[in-house]
């Protein structure tokens, strides 16, 4: 048995949301930014308070990366016990 498939779209959009009447919209306005792969991160308030700017955050993360690269890999869990 096949179910009857309703091919018509149910229009649940309210009449006051008629986007065809809206002026000023530009299709693809932010496509270049999207394709560039913008990476946004939301910081918790206590962390954001410690860093006054995005440059300060980047500098701290780069320093952390350098420190992590200098540390020898500790692959043996519990070897010193």
Beta strands, then each sheet from edge to edge (+ up, - down):
end
